[in-house]
């Protein structure tokens, strides 16, 4: 009798333990800010409100020493690595676009001609995550809950919504500039929900672009930035100078119509509006199962490219984005209740200073004429081997003609070495690595390790090239990104909300650690290619 009581007690306790639901938040919100360098947190700190970036930093957990651990540092690889927990070597998204040997031309990272646009008949609708080779943390959440969790991803850029949404998203929406509408594809849905159609009919882009872009604060208070009238900033077509105010309503017809909103801070405002509409109409966080929303703000990238890190335009964009973040956080609190949402904020890459500006300050910097280099390389190899062997020099990768090399009975490794020798004579080039070297050698540290983690044997080129710090491909105005250096790799990372204690760390963290940490917080499986490690400091309550 005594033994029977013990057995019944054990069964009762076991049943009680295993019948309890897994501890998870009601809603996860991933916020990625395109081209946000780490230093923007503190450079503009005094201009931020108490409830935007400061609320995240002060009440959340700030990982101050977070870096990308691969190159190239671009939008598509950045979003993919955040959500897959691995690098392009594994997830396959090596750039925004790359040379496709089968097609004989460049292919875009999310193009899929087997699907059609929903809400659009244009090519911008033929998009899906088909090129992504691994699962995402959003996929794993859907798998863990037997598809009960709802996953929705949104951005102005198609790649910035599709890749975070993963293979199993309920929906991904992105902005079509020609119509000013948010659209999707048949990969996800067959028609836009009524609420999306209703949002589009409000024509908010037209409303936002009817206003002048003036500084939020008196312009003489933007002491963190250089003079407004700077020759190496990009002008809107129709402007005489790149200065405030920007009369958007007068410029819209010459600058891509509704697509122009991407290049203003009001693109972020539009996305924030759409995010709140999405959460409301999809009842995110209210199903009894954890939902996930991926939001990527893209206008910071367009403004950053055009005006550079030291411009008043960029500073004003971040001051305005701080306001949008504050409003979004308040809305999430109201939607699911304070502390019931787990939020993380990071960036897909940073940006380098405008090289011309650095030159004025007597800092080594400059531009690389990549078209001239490609032409010289083709002539160089033709002189050595007697036939043209270069298919493409793109994104600092050389793609060689393997068929011709095989037909001429040449050794691929010899031709790769010849390319490396050519580039090593160029002053702006710091180093090269051939595909043969990358396949045969394991690099554990330094920039060569970053190059290796960005190298996918089936998609990358035959020779990868790094320029010296401060140098990049030629742009008449503005700046770019993509290097293995801190100005491109060092980004903010903040966890906030559900089960997150306030604090910070300067321990080195790499971007793939985000997905691993989310997996531990949500008690789900790591993405299937994940090689990131959980951030222990974040997991301590």
N, C-alpha and C positions, 0 to 999 in steps of 0.2 A: 504493500500500500504506500509506504514511504517513497519507494523508488518511482511508483506511478505518479505521485504528486510532483516529484522533481522533474520527471519527463514532461508532464503537462505544463509545468511552470516554464520550462525551457522553450517548449513549442510556442507558448503564449508570448514570451518575451521576444523570441526570434521573429514571430509574426508581426509584433508591434514595431520592431526595428526596421524590418524590410518593407513594411507597408507605408512608412513615412516617405514623403516626397523628398526628392533631392533638393538641397539648399541652393537655389539659384535666384537671381534678380528677375523682376518682371520684364525688364527691357535692357538690352545692351545697345549703346549708341557709339559707333566708331566715327570720329571726326578726323578727317585728313585735310590739312591745309596745304595746297599746292605751292611749293617753293618757299616754305617758311623756314628760314634759318633760325638756329637756336638763339642767336643774339637779339632777335626781334622782341623776344620776351622782355629783356631788360633794357634794350635801347629805347623802347617806347613806353616803358613801365609807368613813368610819371603822367603819361597822357591817357592811360587806360582807366576805365571806371573800376569801382570796387567789385562789380558783379560779373565781369567777363573773364578775361585771362587771369586776373588777380584772384578771383574766386577759385578757379581751378588750381592755381599754384598754392594758394594759402590753405585751402581746405582739402586738396587732393595730395597725391604722392607724385613728386616731380623727379623723374630720372634725368638728371642734368647732363650726363655723359653718354648720350645715346647717339650711335653712328650707324650709317650704312656700311656693311662689310663686303661690298662688291662694287664693281663698276660695270656698265655706266649708270650714273645716278639720273635716271629719267622718270617720267610720270608712270608709265605702264609697269616697268620693273618695280618701282617703289610701292605702288598699290598692291601688286602681286605678292611681294615679299612680306609686307605687313600682314596680309591675310592668309598666306600659305605657310608662313613660318620657315621659309627656306629662300634660297637665292636663285637667280636665273639659271644657274647650272642645273638645277633640279626642276624648277617650275616651268622652265622653257621660255619665259617672257624676257628676252634678252634686250629689248629696246621697245620704243614705240612702234617702229617698223624695222624690218630687216630684209636683206637680200634673200629671196627664195630661189634656190637653184633650180627647182622643178619648173617654176614659172618663168625664170630668167629675168625677173624684175623684183622690185621691192614689194613686200606685202605688209599690210597693216595688222597690228597685233590682235584686233578683235573683229576683223572682217570675216564674214561667213556668208558665202553666196548660196547656201542651202536654206537660208531663212529670208524673210521679207520684213520690211518695216511695218510697224503698227502705229498708225497716226501719221504716217509719211510714206510716200512712194519713192523717195529719194534714196541714193546709195547709203546715206547716213543711217538708214534703218536696218541695213543688212549686217547686223552685228550679233556676236555671241561670244561666250568664253571658250569656244572650241580649241583654241591654241594653248590654253592653260593646261599643263600636264598633270597637276596635282590637285588635291582637294584644298579647300579653304576652311578657316575656322567657322565660317557661316555654313558651309556644307556639313561639317561635323556636328554642328548644333542641330541641323535638320535631321541628320541620321540618328543622333542620340535620342531625339524625341519622336521618332517614327513619323517625321514630317509634320508634327503638330506645331512646331515653332514656325513663325512667319519671318521670312527674311526679305527685306526690301532695300535696294541700293539706289541712290540718286546722286547726280552730279550734272554740271553743265557739259562735261566731257564724257563721251561714251565709254572710253576705256576706264575712267575713274569711277564709274558705277558698275560696269559689267564685271570687271576683275574682282573687286571686293565682294560682289554678290555671289561669286562662285558658280558652280554648275547647277545648283539646286535652288537658286533664289526664286521666290514666288513672283518677283518682278524686279526689273531694273529699268530706270527711266533716265534719259539724258536729253539735253537741249538741242533742238534743231534751229540753227541761226536763221535760215531762210524764212521760216514761218513764225518764229518766236514761240514755238510750242515745245512741250516735253513729249517725247515719243518713246517707243520701245520696239521690240521685234517679236516675231512669231516664235522665237525660241522660248519665250516666257508666256505670252498671252496672244489671243486672237483678235482682241479689240481693246481699246483703252477703256478703263472703268469710267463710269459716268462722272465721277468726281474729278478725274484727270481732264476729261473733256470740258467740264465746267470751269476748272482752273484755267485752262488754255483760252477759253472764251473771254476771260476777264482782261486779256491783253495787257498784263502787267509790264512786259518789256516796253511797250509803247508809252505807258505812264512814266516809267523810270527814265526813259530816254528823252522825255519831254522837258526834263529839268536840266539846268546847268550843273556841271560838276564843279562845285566850289569847295574850298577847304572847310571842314567842320569848325575849326578854330581860326582865330585871326592868323593870317599867314606868317606874321613875324614871330609867332610862338613855335614854329616848327624848327627849333634850333638844333634838333638832332639830324637835320638834313642839309644838303648843300643848296646853293642858290637855285631858285625855281627855273631860271632861264639858263639851261645848260645845253651846249651844242650837241652832245652825244646822247641826248634823250630822243625818243621817237615822237614825231608829231602825228596827230591824226591827219588824214588827207583833208586838205582845205584849211589847215591852220598855218599861220605864219611862224609861230613859235610854240614850243612845248610848255606853255605856261597856263596858270589858272587865270580866270575860270575857263573851263572847257565847255563851249556852247554845243552840247550834244545834239539838240534838236536841229541845229544848222548843219551838223556834220554827218548825221545818220545816213543820208542817201549816198554819200561818197565813201562810207566806211563799213560796207557790208550789211546795211539795214539793221535788222534786229540782232544780227550776230555781233554787233558793236558792243552790246551790253557786257559781253565777256571781258572786254578790255577796260571796264570801269568797275568801281566798287559796288555798283548797283547789281552786278551779276551775283554777288554774294547775297545781297538783299533778296533777290528773286529766288535763289535756292533756299534761303531760310524760310521764305513764305511757303515754298513747295514742301519743305520738310515738315512744317507744322500741319499743313493740309494733309500730308501723307499719314502722319501719326494719328490725326483725328479720324479720318475716313477709313483707315485700315484697323482702327482700334488696337494699335500696337501697345503691348504691355498689359492688355486687359483680358487675355484669353485663358489665363491660368497656367500657361506655358510660356517660357522665356522667348521673347521675340527679339529680333536683331535688326537695327537700322544702320546702314552705312551711308554716311554723308561726306562728300568731298567738295570743298570750296575751291574753285578753279580760278576765279578772277585775280587772285593774288599772283598767280603765275603769269597771266597775260600782262598785268601791270608791271610786275618785276622784270619781265623780258624787255618791255618797252622803255622803262625809265631807270631801271637799276636799283640796287639796294640803298643808295644814299639820296634818293629823290623825295621830294615833298609828296609826289603822287603816291609813292609806296607807303610812306608814313601815314598819309591820310586814309589810305585803303585799310591799313591795320587798325587805326583808331575807329573807323566805321565798322570793321569786322568785329572788334571787341564789343560793340553795341549789339551786333547781331548774335554773337555768342551768348551775351547776357540774356537777351530775349529768348533764345532757344533753351537755355538752361532753366529759366523760369517756366517755360512752357512744358518741358519734360517733368519738372516737379509737379505741375498741375495735372499732367496727364496720368502719371503713375504713382504719385506720392513721393515726397522727398526721401532720398536714400533707397528707393526701390529700383533705381536705374544705375547700371554700371556704365560709366562713360570713359572713353580714352580719347586723347587728342595727340596727334603727331603730324608729321609732314612727309611727303614722298621724296623730297630732296631739298637742297639749299640752292645757292646761287653764288657766282663769283662777282666781284666788283667789276664795274665797267673798266676794261683794260686801259682805255684812254685816260680815265680819271686817275688810275694808279700811276700811269706814266707822268702825269702832271705833278704827282707827289714824289716823284723820283723812286718809285717802287718798281722793281723789275716786272714787266707785264707786256702783253702785246697780242697780236692776232696772227693766226696761221692761215695762209691762203691754200685751202684744201683742194680747190679746183686745179691750181697750178701744180701742186704736189702730185695729184692723181695723173695729170698729163705727163709730168716728168717721169713718174714711175712706169707708166706704160711704155714710154720710149726707152727707158733704161733696160727693162726686161726684154723688149724686142731686139735691142742691140746685142744682148747676151745670148738669147735663145733663138732668135730669128723669126719668131712669131709672136703675135699679141697674146698675152696670158692673163691680163687683168680684166675681170668682169666688172668690178665695182670697188671704189674706195668710199666707204660710207660709215659714219659714226665711229671713225678711227679704227675701222676694220677693213682689211684687204681681202676680197674674195677672188680667188684664182680660178682659172678655167681648167677644171680637173680633166675634162674630156680631151682637150688639146694636149695637156701634159701627158696623159696616158698614151694618146695616139703617137706623139713624138718620142715616146719611150724615155721621158725625162723622169727624174726622181722628184716627187712632190716636196720632200724635205729640202732638197737642194734649192728649189725655186723659192720656198718659204725663207730659207736662209739668205738668199739674194735680196729678197724684199726687206728683211731685217737689216741687212748691211746698208741698203739704200736709205732707210729711215734714220739709222744711227748717225748719218752724216748731216742731218738737218738740225740746226741749232735749237729749234723750239721743241724737239723731241727728247724726252727724258729716257724712255725705255721702250722696248718691244718684246713681245712674246709670240712665238709661233704656235700653231695648233699642235704640232708634234711635241714641242716642249711641254705644253699644257696637259697633254694626254699622258706624258711619260714621267712627269715630275710633280711632286706634291709640295706646294709652297704654303707655309704656315703663318707667315707674317709679312708685313710690308705691302707695298702697292701691288706686287706680283701676286700675292695671295688674293687681293681684291679682284684682280683681273681674272684669276682662275675661277673664283666663285661666280663671276659673271659670264663665264664661257660655257656654252652648251655645244657639245661636239657636233650635233646635227644642224644647228642653226647659226652658229657664229662663223666668223671669217677665218682665213688661214693665218693671218698675222694681226695681232692686236697692238695698238699704239697708245702710249701715254705722252701727253705734252708736259712740259715743265710747269710748275705752279704759276698761275696768273695768266696763262696763255690759253686761247681757245680759238675755235673756228671764226672766221671773219664775219662780223656784223657791222654794218655802217653805223648803227646806233644801238643802244641798249646792251643787254648782256645775255648770258646763257648759263648752262650747267652741264654736268655729266662726268666730272673728274673724280679721282679718288682722294681729293684733298678736303680738309675740314670745312672749307666754305661750302662745299657741296654735300658732304656726308653728315655733318653735325646738325641734328634737328631736335626740337623739343619732344618730350614724351611725358604725358601726365595721365595718371589714372585717378578717377574721381567717383565718389558716390558709394554705391552698395559695397559694404565690407572693405572699404578702403580707408585706411587711417592716414591722417595728415603727416607729411614728412617729405624727405628728399634723400637722394643718394648721388654720389659722384662716382660710384662703381661703374666701370665700363660695361655698357649694354649694347647689343646689336639688334637691329630691326627684327630679325626672325624671332627674337625672344618675346615679342608682343603676343603672337599667336599661341606660343607655349604657355605664357602666363594666363591668357584668357581661358585656355583649355583647363588649367588647374582651378581657376576661379569658378568655372562653370561645371566642373566635374564631368568633362567629356573627353573623348579621344583627341590626341594631337592630329592635325592635318597629316595626311599619309606621307608627305615628303618632308615634314618638319624636322629641322635640325637645330632649332633654337632651344634655349634653356629657360625654364621658368625664372622670373625675377623674384628671388626669395624675399627681398625687402618689401616688395609690393604685397606679398602673400601673408606677411605678418600682420595680425590684427592688433 
